[in-house]
Amino acid sequence: MQREFHTYRLPNGIRGIHRQVKGNVAHCALVVNAGSRDERSDEYGLAHFAEHAFFKGTQRRRAWQVNCRLENLGGELNAFTTKEDTTIHATTLRGDFAKAAELLADVAFRSTFPDRELEREKEVIYDEINTYKDSPADLIYDTFEDMLFEGSELGHNILGRKAVLARYNGDAIRRFTARTHTTDQMVFSTIGNLSERSVEKLAQRYFGDFPATARSFTRAVPAPCAPFERQVTKHTHQLHCIVGSRAYGIDDPRRLPLALVTNILGGPSANSLLNVSLRERHGLSYNIEASYTPYGDCGIVAIYFSSDHANADRCLELLDAEIDRLRRTPLSSRRLSMAKKQFVAQLAISMESNEGYMLGAGKSFLTHDEVDTMERVYAKIEALTASQLTEVAEEIFASPSRLIYR
């Protein structure tokens, strides 16, 4: 690995990755390879609940002390849960970095999950669930993923259901985290104006004394899913639609050409094919976007749009036309060069955020045990050919599934 990153491993199996940059602000995160995918059938929603519970008190601190430890210094402490990982992260001034590292270790390993605090936190999550249910643009993504991965642990909502959450207590969280939050599945990711030696020394001081634990289970690969087309009556003012399919996992070499195809189709820029066609040229949709999410052994591509009910059929015709064009007609040299340049620039701009860089490096190191430098990523993008893009577009979008909220 090039020296853009310093990596190390503690005796208990926790891995570390650090990037030294200039500046007064430092970021750190404990990235754990455990998410909603690792829940058993009677544990749905528990990974996300555990993430909230980490802030409810430790052997050393009450809940308010956890929440105020860094905020009183002008810093931040936060966490999030995905299908495959849980991340606790902090931002502080460089001089307060040691305090942030100690706090992350405290909440990750010494949380007590007091039932009284957990009962109050359930109300917060219930409100989060209600907010989510009131947003069909968010809800349709999870419904689509549930259908696409039906029968798999990837196919259920991260937040869980109120009736099930009501039954969970501290013991349930302790059982779940003991099984899934093992030291061989953790990375301590850091970025800031701190020397490699000092960061590794702090990591050893705050994380190194916890006993080594190892994962005893493996994730099951989702069974194949036949394409589907379904409509759900929601009585919404707008029609909401997702068109998509299963895709490549995070280790598949076709992941990068698919990411570029997805960006060309419906990326964040105003000149994406679908934005130009549905919004700018025909004025049929305000919201249209394409996304690609790779998981460990598979992935999902989803194209979402909303429109007036009367415009839905025309939107789908235009969407299908743009997809078919990408499947059958290779991009010209000029168009391909422009698409690559745009994609590289978007990545470079996103990496200007040190926090985003730190989180991305931690996830990559957790998954691959290495991190590509941005120069290597740019070189891989530059090497992509028009035929590669056509091939992945044909494979992924040959028989897409479709879900409509009316």
C-alpha positions in Angstrom: 0.0 0.0 0.0 1.2 3.4 -0.8 2.1 5.8 2.0 -1.0 7.9 1.6 -2.3 5.7 4.4 -0.7 4.2 7.5 -2.2 0.9 8.6 -1.7 -1.2 11.6 -3.3 -4.1 13.6 -3.8 -4.2 17.4 -3.1 -7.5 19.2 -6.9 -8.1 19.7 -7.5 -7.9 15.9 -8.8 -4.4 15.6 -7.3 -2.8 12.5 -6.4 0.8 12.1 -5.9 3.2 9.2 -4.7 6.8 9.4 -4.1 9.6 6.9 -2.1 12.6 8.0 -3.3 15.9 6.6 -2.8 19.5 7.5 -5.4 21.4 9.5 -6.8 22.0 13.0 -9.7 19.5 12.8 -9.4 15.7 13.3 -11.9 13.0 12.5 -12.1 9.4 13.8 -14.5 6.5 13.4 -14.9 3.0 14.6 -16.4 1.1 11.7 -18.0 -2.3 12.6 -18.8 -4.9 9.9 -22.3 -5.5 11.5 -25.6 -4.2 10.2 -29.2 -5.1 9.7 -28.1 -7.9 7.4 -26.7 -9.7 10.4 -30.0 -9.7 12.3 -31.7 -13.0 12.9 -35.4 -13.2 12.1 -36.3 -12.3 15.7 -33.9 -9.4 15.8 -35.1 -7.1 13.0 -34.3 -3.5 13.9 -31.8 -4.5 16.6 -28.7 -3.3 14.8 -30.1 0.2 14.5 -31.5 0.1 18.0 -28.0 -0.8 19.3 -26.5 2.1 17.5 -28.9 4.5 19.4 -28.2 2.6 22.6 -24.5 3.1 22.6 -25.1 6.8 23.6 -27.3 5.9 26.6 -24.6 5.4 29.2 -21.4 3.5 29.9 -19.6 2.1 32.9 -17.9 5.4 33.2 -20.5 7.9 32.0 -24.2 8.7 32.2 -26.1 9.4 29.0 -25.8 13.2 29.3 -22.1 12.9 29.9 -21.6 10.8 26.7 -23.5 13.4 24.7 -21.8 16.4 26.2 -18.2 15.1 26.3 -17.3 16.4 22.8 -20.1 18.9 22.3 -18.8 21.0 25.2 -15.5 21.2 23.3 -17.2 22.3 20.1 -16.9 18.8 18.6 -19.4 16.2 17.4 -20.3 12.6 18.1 -22.6 10.6 15.9 -23.4 7.2 14.4 -25.2 5.5 11.6 -26.3 2.0 10.6 -26.5 0.4 7.2 -27.4 -3.0 5.9 -23.8 -4.2 6.5 -22.1 -1.9 8.9 -22.4 0.3 12.0 -20.2 3.4 12.4 -19.6 5.5 15.4 -17.7 8.7 14.5 -16.4 11.9 16.0 -15.0 15.3 14.9 -12.9 17.5 17.2 -10.1 20.0 17.2 -6.7 18.3 16.8 -5.9 19.0 20.4 -9.0 17.1 21.6 -8.4 14.0 19.4 -7.4 11.8 22.3 -10.7 12.6 24.1 -12.6 11.6 21.0 -10.7 8.3 20.7 -11.3 7.5 24.4 -15.0 8.3 24.0 -15.5 6.0 21.0 -13.8 3.1 22.9 -16.0 3.8 25.9 -19.3 3.7 24.1 -18.3 0.8 21.8 -17.1 -1.5 24.6 -18.4 -0.3 27.9 -22.0 0.7 27.1 -24.4 -0.6 29.8 -27.7 -0.3 27.8 -29.8 0.7 30.9 -33.5 -0.3 30.3 -34.9 3.0 31.6 -32.9 5.0 29.0 -33.7 2.4 26.3 -37.4 2.8 26.8 -37.1 6.6 26.3 -35.0 6.0 23.2 -37.6 3.7 21.7 -39.9 6.7 21.5 -37.3 8.5 19.4 -37.0 5.6 17.0 -40.8 5.3 16.8 -40.8 9.0 15.7 -38.1 8.2 13.2 -40.2 5.3 11.8 -43.3 7.6 11.5 -41.3 10.3 9.7 -40.0 7.6 7.3 -43.5 6.3 6.7 -44.7 9.8 5.8 -42.1 10.0 3.0 -43.1 7.8 0.1 -39.9 8.8 -1.7 -38.0 7.0 1.1 -40.4 4.2 1.7 -40.5 3.0 -1.9 -36.7 2.3 -1.8 -37.0 -0.1 1.1 -40.1 -1.7 -0.3 -38.3 -2.3 -3.6 -35.3 -3.7 -1.8 -37.5 -6.0 0.3 -39.0 -7.4 -2.9 -35.7 -7.6 -4.8 -34.0 -9.5 -1.9 -37.1 -11.4 -0.7 -36.1 -14.3 1.6 -32.7 -12.8 2.3 -31.5 -10.9 5.3 -30.9 -8.0 3.0 -34.6 -7.9 2.5 -36.0 -6.1 5.5 -36.1 -2.5 6.8 -33.2 -1.2 8.9 -35.5 0.6 11.3 -37.6 -2.4 12.2 -41.2 -2.3 13.4 -42.6 -0.6 16.5 -44.3 -3.8 17.8 -41.0 -5.7 17.6 -38.8 -2.9 19.0 -41.1 -2.7 22.0 -39.9 -6.1 23.1 -36.2 -5.4 23.0 -34.2 -4.7 26.2 -30.6 -4.3 27.2 -30.0 -8.1 27.2 -31.2 -8.4 23.6 -28.7 -5.7 22.6 -25.9 -7.4 24.5 -26.6 -10.7 22.8 -26.6 -9.1 19.4 -23.4 -7.1 19.8 -21.6 -10.0 21.4 -22.3 -12.0 18.3 -21.7 -9.4 15.7 -19.5 -6.6 17.1 -16.3 -8.7 17.3 -12.8 -7.2 17.2 -11.9 -9.0 14.0 -14.6 -7.1 12.3 -13.6 -3.6 13.4 -11.5 -0.7 11.9 -10.5 2.4 13.7 -10.2 5.0 10.9 -8.6 8.4 11.5 -7.6 11.6 9.6 -5.9 14.7 10.8 -2.7 16.5 11.5 -1.4 13.8 13.8 1.6 11.6 13.4 1.3 7.9 12.5 3.1 7.0 15.7 0.9 9.1 18.0 -2.4 7.8 16.5 -1.3 4.1 16.7 -0.2 4.7 20.3 -3.6 6.2 21.2 -5.4 3.4 19.5 -3.4 0.8 21.5 -4.1 2.8 24.7 -7.9 3.0 24.3 -8.8 0.0 22.1 -5.9 -2.5 22.6 -6.8 -3.9 26.1 -10.2 -5.3 25.1 -10.2 -9.1 24.6 -10.0 -10.5 21.1 -13.2 -11.8 19.7 -14.0 -13.5 16.4 -17.1 -13.8 14.2 -18.5 -17.3 14.2 -21.0 -17.0 11.3 -21.0 -16.2 7.6 -23.4 -14.2 5.6 -25.6 -16.2 3.2 -25.6 -15.2 -0.5 -29.2 -14.1 -1.5 -31.0 -16.5 -3.7 -31.8 -15.4 -7.3 -34.9 -13.2 -7.8 -37.1 -13.2 -10.9 -37.9 -9.8 -12.4 -41.2 -8.3 -11.2 -43.6 -5.5 -11.9 -45.9 -4.4 -9.1 -48.1 -1.5 -8.2 -49.0 -0.4 -4.7 -51.9 1.9 -3.9 -50.8 4.7 -1.6 -53.2 7.5 -2.6 -50.3 9.9 -2.9 -50.5 13.3 -4.7 -47.7 12.1 -7.0 -46.8 8.8 -8.5 -43.5 7.3 -7.3 -41.6 4.7 -9.3 -38.4 2.7 -9.0 -36.9 0.7 -11.9 -33.9 -1.4 -11.0 -32.3 -4.8 -10.5 -29.7 -6.8 -8.6 -26.2 -5.7 -9.3 -22.5 -6.5 -8.6 -21.0 -6.9 -5.2 -18.2 -4.7 -3.8 -15.4 -7.0 -5.0 -16.6 -7.4 -8.6 -14.3 -5.7 -11.2 -17.5 -4.6 -13.1 -18.5 -2.4 -10.1 -16.6 0.6 -11.5 -18.0 0.5 -15.0 -21.5 0.1 -13.5 -20.9 3.1 -11.2 -20.0 5.2 -14.3 -23.1 3.9 -16.2 -25.3 4.8 -13.2 -23.8 8.3 -13.0 -24.3 8.9 -16.7 -28.0 7.8 -16.5 -29.1 9.6 -13.4 -26.2 11.0 -11.4 -26.3 14.3 -9.4 -25.4 16.6 -12.3 -28.1 18.4 -14.3 -26.7 16.9 -17.6 -27.5 13.3 -16.6 -29.4 11.5 -19.4 -32.6 11.0 -17.5 -32.6 14.5 -16.0 -32.2 16.1 -19.4 -34.9 13.9 -20.9 -37.6 13.8 -18.3 -37.0 17.2 -16.6 -35.3 19.6 -18.9 -36.6 18.5 -22.3 -40.1 17.4 -21.4 -40.8 18.9 -18.0 -42.4 15.7 -16.6 -40.5 15.1 -13.4 -38.8 17.3 -10.7 -37.1 14.4 -9.0 -35.2 11.7 -11.0 -32.1 10.0 -9.9 -30.1 6.7 -10.3 -28.1 5.0 -7.6 -25.9 1.9 -7.3 -25.3 0.3 -3.9 -22.8 -2.5 -3.7 -22.9 -5.0 -0.8 -20.4 -7.7 0.1 -21.7 -10.3 -2.4 -24.3 -8.5 -4.5 -25.7 -5.0 -5.0 -28.7 -3.0 -6.2 -29.2 -0.5 -9.0 -32.3 1.7 -8.6 -33.7 4.5 -10.8 -36.3 6.6 -9.0 -38.6 9.3 -10.3 -41.8 11.0 -9.2 -44.4 12.7 -11.4 -48.0 13.5 -11.9 -50.1 10.4 -12.3 -51.0 11.4 -15.8 -47.4 11.6 -16.9 -46.2 8.2 -15.5 -46.5 6.2 -18.8 -44.6 8.9 -20.7 -41.9 9.0 -18.1 -41.4 5.3 -18.3 -41.2 5.4 -22.1 -38.5 8.0 -22.0 -36.7 6.1 -19.2 -36.7 2.9 -21.1 -35.5 4.7 -24.3 -32.4 6.1 -22.5 -31.6 2.7 -20.9 -32.0 0.9 -24.3 -29.7 3.4 -25.9 -27.0 2.8 -23.3 -27.4 -1.0 -23.7 -27.2 -1.0 -27.5 -25.1 2.0 -28.6 -21.6 2.5 -27.3 -20.7 6.0 -26.3 -18.6 8.1 -28.7 -15.0 8.8 -27.7 -15.9 12.4 -26.9 -19.0 11.5 -24.8 -17.0 8.8 -22.9 -14.2 11.2 -22.2 -16.6 13.8 -20.9 -18.4 11.3 -18.7 -15.1 10.1 -17.2 -13.9 13.6 -16.5 -17.2 14.4 -14.8 -17.1 11.3 -12.7 -13.5 11.9 -11.6 -14.2 15.5 -10.7 -17.3 14.5 -8.6 -15.1 11.9 -6.7 -12.4 14.5 -6.2 -14.8 17.1 -4.9 -16.4 14.6 -2.5 -13.0 13.7 -1.2 -12.4 17.3 -0.2 -14.4 16.5 2.9 -11.8 14.9 5.3 -14.7 13.3 7.2 -16.0 11.6 4.1 -12.5 10.5 3.1 -12.0 9.0 6.6 -15.3 7.2 6.5 -14.7 5.8 3.0 -11.2 4.7 3.9 -12.4 2.9 7.0 -15.1 1.1 5.1 -12.8 0.1 2.3 -10.1 -1.1 4.7 -12.7 -3.1 6.6 -13.9 -4.8 3.4 -10.7 -5.2 1.3 -8.0 -4.9 3.9 -6.5 -2.2 1.7 -7.5 1.2 0.2 -6.9 2.4 -3.3 -5.3 5.8 -3.6 -7.4 8.3 -5.5 -4.7 8.2 -8.2 -5.3 4.5 -8.7 -9.0 5.0 -8.8 -8.7 7.7 -11.4 -6.4 5.5 -13.5 -9.0 2.7 -13.4 -11.7 5.1 -14.5 -9.6 6.4 -17.4 -9.0 2.8 -18.6 -12.7 2.0 -19.0 -13.9 1.5 -22.5 -17.2 2.2 -24.2 -17.8 -1.5 -24.8 -17.4 -2.3 -21.0 -20.2 0.2 -20.2 -22.4 -1.3 -22.9 -21.8 -4.8 -21.6 -22.7 -3.9 -18.0 -25.7 -1.9 -19.1 -27.0 -4.8 -21.1 -26.5 -7.3 -18.3 -28.0 -5.2 -15.5 -30.9 -3.6 -17.4 -31.9 -6.4 -19.7 -34.8 -7.4 -17.5 -35.3 -4.8 -14.7 -37.9 -4.9 -12.0 -40.4 -2.1 -11.5 -42.4 -0.9 -8.4 -44.9 1.9 -8.6 -46.7 3.8 -5.8 -50.0 5.3 -7.0 
